[in-house]
Amino acid sequence: MHKLEPEDFERLVSLKPTERPKVVPKSVDRRIYAVHSRRTGNIYEVRLAVVDGQWFAGCNCMASGFAAKCYHLPAAALVNMGARHLRRYVAGLVPKPKPKRKRRTKKANA
């Protein structure tokens, strides 16, 4: 398992849109995701864990086998964070955004 750092997410964002992976949840409760690599077409399994507020992730790709961090890890972590926020929003734990007020426009005198 690798500790996720902010630099990992920056590297993911720097990828070309055609190279960004597609992430599909396998088990949201257990934090297991299938990450589809658009570059090679392979599917990798990513497991996430949170220990004392620190994010850790593991992948079954070749780079992860060599103790290197791959871009699959932050991709799955971003989807997990989004799913968590959505669950909290639906449960009412996150305040709903205030509606925007309409501005009055001054009418030109004719």
N, C-alpha and C positions, 0 to 999 in steps of 0.2 A: 504494500500500500504506500502511496506517495502522498505527501502533504501538498495540498493545493495552495498556490501563492498567487497574488494579483498578476504577476508576470505571465502566468499560464493563460489567464483569460485574455490578456492583451495579445498574446500570440494567436489565439483562436480568432479574435476579431480581425487580425491582420491578414487572415487567409482570404483568397479570392472567393467571391460568392459561389462559384461553381465547385470549389473544393471544400466548402463547409459541410460537415457531416450531418446526416439526418438522424435524429434521436427518437427512439420509440420506447416507451416505458414497458418493461416486462412485469415488474412488481414495484409499484410506487411505495407501498408500505415498507418493503424490505430494501428499497433504494437500489434496485437492479434495473439497468437500462441496456437496450440493444442499440449500438451506434453503427450506422451504415456509412462506410467510407465511400464517398463519391469518386475519389481518385482511383481506388482499386476495385471497388464493388464488394469488398469483404464486409462481414458483419462481426462486430466485436462486442463482448459483454463487459459492461462496466459496473462495478459495485462501489457504492459510496458509504461512508461512515462519518459520523460527527462525534468527536471525542473532546470534551471540555471546550466546545465552541470552535474547534479546529476541524477543517474539512480534510478527509483522507479519501483516496480513490485508488482502485486497482483495475487493470484492464488485461485482457488476454491476448493483446497484440504482440508483435515481435519486439517493438521498442520497449514496451513495459517489461518484457522478459529480460532485457539487457539493463534493467534498472534505470532506464531513461523515461522521462515524462512524455507522453504522447498528447495529441490535441483532442483525443476522445474523452479524456478525463474532465476538462472544464466544460466541454459540450454537454455531457450528461449532468454535471453539477448545475449548470444554468437552467436546464429543463426541470431539475428537481426543485430548485429555488422558486421557479415560476409556479410549479404545481403546489408547493407548500403555501405560497402567498395566495393562490386562488382558493385553496381549501380554507384558509383563515378568513378570507374575504366573504366566502359563502356562509361560513359559520358565524359571521358578525363580529369577529375578533379584530378586524381591521376597519377603521372608520371609513364610511363611504364618502367619496368626494362631494364637495358642495356644488350645487348646480351653478353655472355661470349666470351672472346677472346680465340682462340685456341693457345695452347702453342706449340712452335716449339721444337721438340725433336732432340737431337744431334744423328746423325747416327754414329754407331761404325765403325771404319775403319777395313776393312776386310783384 
